[in-house]
Amino acid sequence: FFLLVSVSVAMTVSVEVAPARRPSQNLSSPSRRMSSERMSRLSLSTASIDGGLDLIAMEKERKKLSAEMKSLRLEFALDFMDVSVKLLVVVSVLTASAFEASHVFLIALLLVALFLSAFAVTMRLRDASDLKFLVRHGFSRRWKKKERISGGQDPRVVRDAERRQLKHFIFRTVQAWCADLPWIVFNVNRVAQTGGGGGAAVVLRTVSIAFAGFGFGMKFAAFVNLVKMTLFAGVKMSMKEVWEELPADVKCGVGHSDQADTAEAMREAFKQCMGQIADTPSFMVVTMTADHDHRAGLDVLAELAPNVPYSGSTTCRGTLIGDKALHGGQLVAVWGIYDPEGV
């Protein structure tokens, strides 16, 4: 049942890698055509799709996706043949002789191989789905915000690629040491105890040992790469998020006004705050003295910064503005922060 389900899952995985569409051109003169071609080459390196990766970066991810799917199909085919031979060995052993205690260990090895193969295929399919989403939309569902960090290769793409590679090496290493190697040792020992001989059962067991040895050899390379990545390159599964590693584009601003007119006071305070941020704030803290018309002030704030969340309160003892403390009289103060990747 597991083998049939795995085959059906693998057959349904399709990769739709469509070439990037070039804009249609209707140019009447050679000079305009040459200018358009220069602009097209420039736009390939700077244009982004839906605020995500630029076109050149997406083309690189398409190539990675194609290579990832080829590797996935090859490894699935090898694991499928390996598990199939193991299953035939177990069936032949159980039907050829009475049930023994060693058969329990043989069945356990088969179940471990089935579980690890299914888990590895599932994880690879999920990673391939994430990569396919990145190729289609230019951003990943795992990212904090659909915004590309400018300057060189997007560090989030590099981080996600390292995670996928590290997980792959870990799963292949676990398969090698927990499924292939125990199967080899157990069956070689059993063949040695039974004295070899002929028959289809012995031939089948020898073939299964050969498959397991071949698989262990291929997966041992993943183990070596895992050691290199973890011990020498310092790559970890629990890597920090990008916005914890890179300088964040966070700006804060503050403004105040002591005008008696609440609407004008709110405009003046907000203008001062925006002069320091120079962008639409992500969140604001608003405070007014009790003798102001709070509803009028908030109506003006809604006009100046629509859909911007804020928290507000009244004050009776004054307000701290920078390195100054303002006391007495009517007062409106606005604090704002620009943090597009913040919560």
C-alpha positions in Angstrom: 0.0 0.0 0.0 2.8 2.4 0.9 4.6 1.7 -2.4 1.5 2.3 -4.4 0.8 5.6 -2.6 4.4 6.7 -3.0 4.3 6.0 -6.7 1.0 7.9 -7.2 2.4 10.9 -5.2 5.6 10.9 -7.3 3.7 10.7 -10.5 1.4 13.6 -9.6 4.3 16.0 -8.9 4.6 18.2 -11.9 7.0 21.1 -12.4 5.6 23.9 -14.5 8.7 26.0 -15.4 7.5 28.5 -18.0 10.0 30.7 -19.7 9.9 34.4 -18.8 7.7 36.3 -21.2 9.4 39.1 -23.1 7.4 42.2 -23.6 6.0 42.7 -27.1 7.8 45.3 -29.1 6.6 47.3 -32.1 9.5 49.6 -33.0 9.8 51.4 -36.2 13.4 52.5 -36.2 16.7 50.7 -35.4 17.6 53.3 -32.8 14.4 52.8 -30.8 14.8 49.0 -31.1 18.4 49.2 -29.6 17.2 51.5 -26.9 14.4 49.1 -26.0 16.8 46.2 -25.9 19.1 48.1 -23.5 16.1 48.9 -21.3 15.0 45.3 -21.3 18.4 44.1 -20.2 18.4 46.7 -17.4 14.9 45.8 -16.3 15.9 42.1 -16.0 18.3 42.9 -13.2 16.1 45.5 -11.4 12.5 44.6 -12.0 10.7 42.6 -9.4 7.5 40.7 -9.6 4.9 41.5 -6.9 7.6 42.9 -4.7 9.5 39.6 -4.8 12.6 38.3 -6.5 13.8 40.0 -9.7 13.6 38.1 -13.0 17.2 36.9 -13.0 16.9 35.5 -9.5 13.7 33.7 -10.4 15.4 32.2 -13.4 18.1 30.8 -11.2 15.5 29.4 -8.9 13.8 27.7 -11.9 17.1 25.9 -12.7 17.4 24.9 -9.0 13.8 23.5 -9.1 14.5 21.5 -12.2 17.7 20.0 -10.7 15.8 19.4 -7.4 13.1 17.4 -9.1 15.5 15.3 -11.1 17.4 14.4 -7.9 14.1 13.7 -6.1 13.0 11.3 -8.9 16.3 9.5 -8.9 16.4 9.0 -5.1 12.8 7.9 -5.1 13.5 5.3 -7.7 16.5 3.9 -5.8 14.6 3.9 -2.5 11.6 2.3 -4.2 13.7 -0.6 -5.6 15.6 -1.0 -2.3 12.4 -1.2 -0.2 10.8 -3.5 -2.8 13.7 -6.0 -2.6 13.6 -5.8 1.2 9.9 -6.6 1.1 10.4 -9.6 -1.1 13.1 -10.9 1.2 10.8 -10.6 4.2 8.0 -12.3 2.4 10.2 -15.1 1.2 11.7 -15.7 4.7 8.3 -15.7 6.3 6.8 -18.2 3.8 9.9 -20.5 3.7 10.2 -21.3 7.3 8.4 -21.2 10.7 8.3 -17.9 12.5 11.4 -17.2 14.6 12.5 -14.5 16.9 14.9 -13.2 14.3 12.0 -12.6 12.0 10.8 -9.8 14.3 14.1 -7.9 13.9 13.9 -8.4 10.1 10.4 -7.0 10.0 11.4 -4.1 12.2 14.2 -3.3 9.7 11.8 -3.3 6.9 9.4 -1.0 8.7 12.2 1.4 9.6 13.2 1.5 5.9 9.6 2.1 4.9 9.1 4.9 7.4 12.4 6.7 6.6 11.8 6.4 2.9 8.3 7.8 3.2 9.4 10.6 5.5 12.2 11.5 3.2 10.0 11.6 0.1 7.4 13.7 2.0 9.9 16.2 3.2 11.5 16.5 -0.3 8.1 17.0 -1.9 7.2 19.7 0.6 10.5 21.5 -0.1 10.0 21.2 -3.8 6.5 22.7 -3.4 8.0 25.6 -1.5 10.6 26.1 -4.2 7.9 25.8 -6.9 5.9 28.6 -5.1 9.0 30.8 -5.0 9.5 30.3 -8.7 5.9 31.2 -9.5 5.4 34.2 -7.2 8.9 35.5 -6.5 8.6 35.1 -2.7 8.3 32.3 -0.3 5.4 31.4 2.0 7.9 31.1 4.8 9.1 34.7 4.5 8.0 37.4 7.0 7.0 39.8 4.3 6.7 39.8 0.5 9.5 42.2 0.0 12.9 41.6 -1.5 16.0 42.8 0.3 18.0 44.8 -2.3 21.6 44.4 -2.9 23.1 41.1 -4.3 21.4 37.7 -3.9 18.4 37.7 -1.5 19.7 36.3 1.8 16.4 34.6 2.4 16.8 32.5 -0.7 20.3 31.5 0.4 19.0 30.6 3.9 16.1 28.5 2.6 18.4 26.7 0.2 20.9 25.9 3.0 18.0 24.5 5.1 16.7 22.3 2.3 20.2 20.9 1.7 20.9 20.4 5.4 17.6 18.5 5.9 18.3 16.4 2.8 21.7 15.4 4.2 20.2 14.6 7.6 17.5 12.4 6.2 19.9 10.5 3.9 22.3 10.0 6.8 19.6 8.6 9.0 18.5 6.3 6.2 22.1 5.1 5.8 22.8 4.3 9.5 19.4 3.3 10.7 18.1 1.3 7.6 20.7 0.3 5.2 23.6 -0.6 7.5 21.6 -2.7 10.0 20.0 -4.5 7.0 23.4 -5.4 5.6 24.8 -6.6 8.9 21.8 -8.7 9.8 21.5 -10.4 6.4 25.2 -11.0 6.0 25.3 -12.6 9.4 22.2 -14.7 8.6 23.7 -15.9 5.3 26.9 -16.8 7.1 25.0 -18.8 9.7 22.9 -20.6 7.2 25.9 -21.5 5.0 24.8 -19.7 1.8 23.8 -22.4 -0.6 21.5 -21.9 -3.5 17.9 -21.3 -4.1 15.9 -18.2 -4.9 15.7 -17.1 -1.3 19.5 -16.8 -1.0 19.8 -15.1 -4.3 17.1 -12.6 -3.3 18.8 -12.0 0.0 22.1 -11.4 -1.7 20.5 -8.9 -4.1 19.0 -7.1 -1.2 22.4 -6.9 0.5 23.8 -5.5 -2.8 21.0 -2.9 -3.0 21.5 -1.9 0.6 25.2 -1.6 0.2 24.8 0.5 -2.9 22.4 2.8 -1.1 24.6 3.0 1.9 27.5 4.1 -0.3 25.5 6.8 -1.9 24.0 8.1 1.4 27.4 8.0 3.0 28.4 10.9 0.8 25.5 12.8 2.3 26.9 12.0 5.7 30.3 13.4 4.8 28.7 16.5 3.5 26.6 16.8 6.6 29.8 16.7 8.7 31.4 19.3 6.6 28.4 21.7 6.8 27.9 21.3 10.5 31.5 21.1 11.8 33.4 23.2 9.3 30.9 25.5 7.6 28.9 26.1 10.8 25.5 25.6 9.2 22.7 24.9 11.7 19.1 23.8 11.3 18.0 26.5 13.8 19.4 29.4 11.8 18.4 32.9 12.8 15.8 34.7 10.7 17.1 37.2 8.2 15.6 40.2 10.0 17.6 39.2 13.1 20.9 39.0 11.1 20.7 42.0 8.8 20.4 45.6 9.7 16.7 46.4 9.8 15.3 49.5 8.1 13.6 50.9 11.3 13.1 54.6 11.8 11.3 56.4 14.7 10.0 59.9 14.8 8.2 62.2 17.3 6.3 65.4 17.1 4.3 67.7 19.4 2.2 70.8 19.3 0.9 73.2 21.9 -1.7 74.9 19.7 -5.1 75.3 21.2 -6.9 74.1 18.0 -6.9 70.3 18.2 -7.0 69.7 14.5 -4.1 72.0 13.8 -2.2 70.7 16.7 -2.6 67.1 15.4 -1.4 68.2 11.9 1.6 69.9 13.3 2.6 67.0 15.5 2.1 64.5 12.7 4.1 66.7 10.3 7.1 66.8 12.7 6.9 63.0 13.2 6.8 62.4 9.4 9.7 64.7 8.9 11.9 62.4 10.9 10.5 59.1 9.5 10.1 60.3 5.8 7.8 57.3 5.2 4.3 56.1 6.2 4.6 54.9 9.8 3.8 51.3 10.7 2.5 52.1 14.2 1.9 55.2 16.2 1.4 56.3 19.8 -0.8 59.3 20.2 -1.4 61.3 23.4 -3.4 64.5 24.1 -4.2 66.4 27.2 -7.7 66.0 28.6 -8.8 69.5 27.5 -8.4 68.7 23.8 -11.2 67.5 21.5 -10.1 63.9 21.3 -12.6 62.9 18.6 -11.6 65.8 16.3 -7.9 64.9 16.8 -8.4 61.3 15.9 -10.5 62.2 12.8 -7.6 64.3 11.6 -5.2 61.5 12.3 -7.3 59.1 10.3 -7.1 61.5 7.4 -3.3 61.9 7.7 -2.5 58.2 8.3 -5.3 55.9 7.1 -5.2 52.3 8.1 -2.2 52.8 10.3 -2.7 51.1 13.7 -2.1 53.3 16.8 -2.5 53.4 20.6 -3.6 56.5 22.4 -4.1 57.9 25.8 -4.6 61.2 27.6 -2.0 62.9 29.7 -2.3 65.3 32.6 1.4 65.5 33.8 3.1 66.3 30.6 5.0 64.5 27.8 8.6 63.5 27.2 9.7 64.7 23.8 13.3 63.7 23.0 15.4 65.0 25.8 12.8 67.5 27.0 9.8 67.2 29.4 6.8 69.4 28.5 4.5 70.4 31.3 1.3 72.4 31.5 -1.0 73.8 28.9 -2.7 72.0 26.0 -0.5 69.4 24.2 -0.7 66.9 21.4 2.2 64.4 20.8 2.7 61.7 18.2 5.3 59.0 18.2 5.7 56.9 15.1 7.8 54.0 13.9 8.5 52.8 10.4 9.2 49.0 10.5 7.8 47.3 7.5 8.9 43.8 8.5 7.8 44.2 12.1 4.8 42.4 13.7 
